[in-house]
Amino acid sequence: MVKRPVLIAVSLALLVQNSWAAEIAAPRRAELLNLLKHDCGSCHGLSLKGGLGPALTPDKLTGKPVDFLATTILYGRYGTPMPPWRPFLSDPEALWLAEQIKAGVR
């Protein structure tokens, strides 16, 4: 069995390597923003200012690299209610979504 830190390291390497690989089509970007608003918003608050999960605002995410956020999106946070979204998102999609969150796009 592969340990979680190894999975995270491999995922980060893949994210960096593949970040340029696929442009996200406009319809899929709209779906991802809908996911952010409704699915992420159900825990992080509809305005992403916090709820069950922490706030996902640019000021609260200062110092957190985009690839760290993308890995959190993909694999969740062990021991917390944050689920892994890996079954629903590709590496480039998670990276794009993390960039949007970090930029404050709603």
C-alpha angles and dihedrals in degrees: 000000000000115000120238096245089055091050091050093049092049091047092051091051091050092048092052092044095046101036090102096037104089132028110217110237117237095248091052091047088055090051091050092050089049088051089051093050099043110023100033090035091058089072104018094045127266090268089041090241092126141282126153085347126046124271116280097205124132092248092052091047096051109133094020111114118229091239090055090052092047091051090050089051092050100042105023124219116291113233093020134084090256105117127206112258093192093113090060105034137055122221093259091047092051090048092049091048091049090051090052092049092047090050092050097245112161 
